[in-house]
Amino acid sequence: MKLLLTSGGVTNTSIRDALVDLLGRPIADCDALCIPTAQWGHPMCGPVSVRGFVSGLPPSGGLTSLGWKSLGVLELSALPSIGAERWVPWVRDADVLLVDGGDATYLCHWLRESGLADLLPSLTETVWVGVSAGSMVMTPRIGTEFVEWAAAPDDHTLGVVDFSIFPHLGVFADNTMAAAERWAVEIGGPAYVIDDETAIKVADGQVEVISEGEWKLLA
């Protein structure tokens, strides 16, 4: 799987160009599925923000309004009740999965419960575009301060990549570089601090930071 791990989505030309490079063809030629699941696990999210993401309406619909050939919704919590024989072909036919933010531990739970986490290694040509928690879920840990889902057993996530992500640098009052450096002590591994103008591109084992903003690698 190819990854474009963002803080705020496709917010500038550099990140958009990186997305097109991963897709290998224009956005208008690609079929997308959007995954809003993480939002249900976060107290700041709910029906209105989910609608914004799915519909492409501002301020939360940036990924879904890019002009895809087709766009569908994949709600992970529904998948266990309908059977893999239905939903696996939907995923395999998609060129890109657009995974919104919310709570990364809740998203991780449903990625595993649905079976999609087990399918991911076989999706070698599929592009995963994450926003905030949709990016953080691919890391080994997110840090306890980013856990909002009350039922989360801990802060561990999928560990598809070997680094962690501190998103939204400078967007919220508590998301400062000093706070990120304190957070990194708990994480205990390499971590990227990124603002909403930054993304991390992962393809063929290579990690590249794409940015028109501010970022820092904390070892």
C-alpha positions as CSV (number, residue, x, y, z in Angstrom):
1,M,0.0,0.0,0.0
2,K,1.1,3.5,-0.8
3,L,0.6,6.1,1.9
4,L,0.0,9.9,2.0
5,L,-0.2,10.7,5.7
6,T,-1.5,14.3,6.2
7,S,-2.5,16.5,9.1
8,G,-5.1,18.5,7.3
9,G,-5.7,16.8,4.0
10,V,-4.7,18.0,0.5
11,T,-4.2,21.6,1.4
12,N,-1.7,22.8,-1.2
13,T,-0.2,22.1,-4.6
14,S,2.8,20.1,-3.3
15,I,0.6,17.6,-1.4
16,R,-1.8,17.4,-4.4
17,D,1.2,16.7,-6.7
18,A,2.4,14.0,-4.3
19,L,-1.1,12.4,-4.4
20,V,-1.2,12.3,-8.2
21,D,2.3,10.8,-8.2
22,L,1.2,8.0,-5.9
23,L,-2.0,7.4,-8.0
24,G,0.0,7.3,-11.2
25,R,-2.7,9.1,-13.1
26,P,-5.0,12.1,-12.8
27,I,-7.4,12.3,-9.9
28,A,-10.3,12.4,-12.4
29,D,-9.5,8.9,-13.6
30,C,-9.5,7.3,-10.1
31,D,-12.2,5.7,-8.0
32,A,-12.2,6.6,-4.3
33,L,-13.8,5.3,-1.1
34,C,-14.0,7.6,1.9
35,I,-13.9,6.2,5.4
36,P,-15.5,8.5,8.1
37,T,-15.3,5.9,10.9
38,A,-12.7,7.6,13.1
39,Q,-15.1,10.6,13.7
40,W,-17.6,8.5,15.7
41,G,-14.9,7.9,18.3
42,H,-14.1,11.5,19.0
43,P,-16.2,13.8,21.2
44,M,-15.6,16.8,18.9
45,C,-17.1,15.0,15.9
46,G,-20.5,13.8,15.0
47,P,-23.3,13.7,12.3
48,V,-22.6,17.2,11.0
49,S,-18.8,16.8,10.6
50,V,-19.3,13.3,9.1
51,R,-21.7,14.8,6.6
52,G,-19.2,17.5,5.7
53,F,-16.5,15.0,5.0
54,V,-18.7,12.6,3.0
55,S,-20.4,15.4,1.0
56,G,-17.3,17.4,0.3
57,L,-18.7,20.5,1.9
58,P,-16.4,23.0,3.7
59,P,-14.6,23.1,6.0
60,S,-14.2,19.3,6.3
61,G,-14.7,18.0,2.8
62,G,-11.4,18.8,1.1
63,L,-10.5,15.2,0.3
64,T,-13.8,14.2,-1.1
65,S,-14.2,17.3,-3.3
66,L,-11.0,16.8,-5.3
67,G,-12.9,15.6,-8.5
68,W,-12.7,11.8,-8.3
69,K,-14.1,9.7,-11.1
70,S,-16.3,8.1,-8.5
71,L,-16.7,8.4,-4.8
72,G,-18.3,6.0,-2.3
73,V,-18.6,5.7,1.5
74,L,-17.1,2.8,3.4
75,E,-18.3,2.7,7.0
76,L,-16.1,0.2,8.8
77,S,-18.4,-0.5,11.7
78,A,-21.0,-1.9,9.2
79,L,-18.7,-4.3,7.4
80,P,-18.7,-7.2,10.0
81,S,-22.5,-7.5,9.5
82,I,-22.6,-7.7,5.7
83,G,-19.8,-10.2,5.0
84,A,-16.4,-10.0,3.3
85,E,-17.8,-11.3,0.1
86,R,-19.6,-8.0,-0.4
87,W,-17.2,-5.4,0.8
88,V,-13.8,-6.8,-0.2
89,P,-14.5,-6.3,-3.9
90,W,-15.5,-2.7,-3.2
91,V,-12.1,-2.1,-1.6
92,R,-10.1,-4.0,-4.2
93,D,-11.8,-2.0,-7.0
94,A,-10.9,1.4,-5.4
95,D,-7.8,3.3,-6.4
96,V,-7.6,5.3,-3.2
97,L,-9.0,5.1,0.4
98,L,-9.7,8.6,1.9
99,V,-9.5,8.1,5.7
100,D,-10.8,11.0,7.8
101,G,-9.7,12.1,11.3
102,G,-11.3,11.6,14.7
103,D,-9.9,9.1,17.2
104,A,-7.2,6.9,15.9
105,T,-7.7,4.1,18.5
106,Y,-11.4,3.9,17.5
107,L,-10.4,3.7,13.9
108,C,-7.8,1.1,14.7
109,H,-10.4,-1.0,16.5
110,W,-12.8,-1.1,13.5
111,L,-10.0,-1.6,11.0
112,R,-9.2,-4.8,12.9
113,E,-12.8,-5.8,13.7
114,S,-13.9,-5.3,10.1
115,G,-11.0,-7.3,8.6
116,L,-9.8,-4.4,6.5
117,A,-6.5,-4.3,8.5
118,D,-5.7,-7.9,7.4
119,L,-6.5,-7.0,3.8
120,L,-4.2,-3.9,3.7
121,P,-0.9,-5.8,2.9
122,S,-2.4,-7.2,-0.3
123,L,-3.5,-3.8,-1.6
124,T,-0.1,-3.0,-3.0
125,E,-1.3,-0.5,-5.6
126,T,-3.9,1.2,-3.5
127,V,-3.3,4.7,-2.1
128,W,-4.2,5.4,1.5
129,V,-4.7,9.1,2.2
130,G,-5.1,9.9,5.9
131,V,-6.1,13.0,7.6
132,S,-5.0,13.4,11.3
133,A,-6.2,10.2,13.0
134,G,-6.5,8.6,9.6
135,S,-2.7,9.1,9.3
136,M,-1.9,8.4,12.9
137,V,-3.6,5.0,12.8
138,M,-0.8,3.7,10.6
139,T,1.8,4.5,13.3
140,P,2.9,2.3,16.2
141,R,1.6,4.7,18.9
142,I,-0.3,8.0,19.1
143,G,0.4,9.0,22.7
144,T,-2.1,9.0,25.5
145,E,-3.1,12.7,25.1
146,F,-4.5,11.9,21.6
147,V,-6.7,9.1,22.9
148,E,-10.3,10.3,23.2
149,W,-12.2,7.0,22.9
150,A,-13.1,5.9,26.4
151,A,-13.0,2.2,25.5
152,A,-9.5,2.3,24.1
153,P,-7.2,-0.2,25.8
154,D,-4.1,1.9,25.2
155,D,-2.6,4.2,22.6
156,H,-1.2,1.6,20.3
157,T,-2.3,1.5,16.6
158,L,-1.5,-0.6,13.5
159,G,2.3,0.0,13.2
160,V,2.3,-0.1,9.4
161,V,5.1,2.5,9.5
162,D,7.8,2.8,12.1
163,F,7.3,6.4,13.1
164,S,4.6,8.3,15.0
165,I,2.9,11.6,14.0
166,F,2.0,14.7,16.0
167,P,-0.5,16.5,13.7
168,H,-2.0,20.0,13.5
169,L,1.1,21.9,14.7
170,G,0.1,25.5,15.4
171,V,-3.6,24.8,14.6
172,F,-4.7,24.4,18.1
173,A,-3.5,26.2,21.2
174,D,-2.0,23.0,22.7
175,N,-0.4,21.8,19.5
176,T,2.9,23.5,20.0
177,M,6.5,22.3,19.2
178,A,7.2,22.3,23.0
179,A,4.1,20.1,23.5
180,A,5.2,17.8,20.7
181,E,8.7,17.4,22.3
182,R,7.1,16.4,25.6
183,W,4.8,14.0,23.7
184,A,7.8,12.4,21.9
185,V,9.4,11.4,25.2
186,E,6.4,9.1,25.9
187,I,6.4,7.8,22.4
188,G,10.0,6.6,22.6
189,G,10.6,6.3,18.9
190,P,11.0,8.5,15.8
191,A,8.2,10.9,15.3
192,Y,7.2,13.6,12.8
193,V,5.7,16.9,14.0
194,I,3.7,18.3,11.1
195,D,1.4,21.2,10.4
196,D,-1.7,21.2,8.1
197,E,0.5,22.2,5.1
198,T,2.6,19.1,5.5
199,A,2.3,15.4,4.5
200,I,4.4,12.3,4.7
201,K,4.6,10.2,1.6
202,V,5.5,6.5,1.9
203,A,6.1,4.4,-1.1
204,D,8.4,1.4,-1.8
205,G,9.8,1.7,1.6
206,Q,10.9,5.3,1.1
207,V,9.7,8.1,3.4
208,E,9.5,11.7,2.0
209,V,8.2,14.8,3.7
210,I,6.1,17.0,1.5
211,S,5.6,20.5,2.9
212,E,4.8,24.1,2.3
213,G,4.7,24.7,6.0
214,E,6.4,23.6,9.2
215,W,7.6,20.2,10.3
216,K,10.3,18.5,12.4
217,L,11.6,15.0,12.9
218,L,12.1,14.1,16.5
219,A,14.4,11.1,17.0
